Amino acid sequence: MLMLKRTVDLTPRVLSIPSPALTYVPLGQFGQGARKVSGGARHRALASSDAIDGEMGPANRQSPQCEGDELWLWRFLLAGRPFGATGAAVGGPDDGATWLSPAEHALARRLPRTQMRHRFMSERIALRWIFGRWFRCAPADAPVPAATPGVSSFECDSPHGKVWIDMAHAGLWLFVALGHGPLALAAHAPVGAVAEIAEDSEVLAAQDPFAVARDAAHRLCLARLAGEGDSLASGANVPLLAHPYVSVPYAGRTRYLYDISVGSRLTVVAARDTIVHRMRGFGWQN
């Protein structure tokens, strides 16, 4: 009697998916409607143009809408104090630290290290800037989600329904992703990446450090989307992807990975449970 041995392929089936339509927008243009900003304001996170003008026409007062199949992404450069690269005067109206509530400042003071305080304040300032422009209000009055140090993923209300937000840091950069439906964001630089992954795979550790960092970002993003925290998805066995947009079976569902890396040294990847047809990158090409 012929016996057939059943084999199980543990490697997930990674499939390419259609490329989303990408639109790159200057950072300072977000929330400005039909009004076109020019000069240095195009590339600054904070500018005097943030002040809401009561004389604006209806086209300028309308809040931009993120559609269900769309993903919004922001890239902020952090230097010195949070958002110091904008040249805003300390304590002035464009100083993001003045937008934070007393509770946010109190939470920041409780953090034990300067780097942790810097990251927390940067995230809160970025949220207040985004929601201030989106809700057409001053950043200090923006309806941002409640602050919890160490938590960078939120569900909250927008001018057009519930949205999901995730944030990630890499070097001097802060990245923010927003969309309708659960999502995850991960950023990874090659510095230290080899040592971090060497315990899981000697083969990966021997590879090019940029490839290892890319693999780490992909696995971290899958783990975050599946609710597994910030630990690398050790059981995912996700191969280094040859295509930037793919579907990957993971944790009982099909996940969609979008590699939106900035240059060759910094990997940025977003993941969702639903396919994305359009992306807007604010400040992505400043």
Secondary structure, 3 states (H helix, E strand, C coil): CCCCCCCCCCCCCCEECCCCEEEEECHHHCCCCCCCCCHHHHHCCCCHHHCCCCCCCHHHHCCCCCCCCEEEEEEEECCCCCCHHHCCCCCCCCCHHHHCCHHHHHHHHHCCCHHHHHHHHHHHHHHHHHHHHHCCCCHHHCCCCCCCCCCCEEEEEECCEEEEEEEEEECCEEEEEEECCCEEEEEECCCCHHHHHHCCCHHHHCCCHHHHHHHHHHHHHHHHHCCCCCCCCCCCCCCCCCCCEEEEEECCEEEEEEECCECCCEEEEEEECCCCCEEEEECCCC
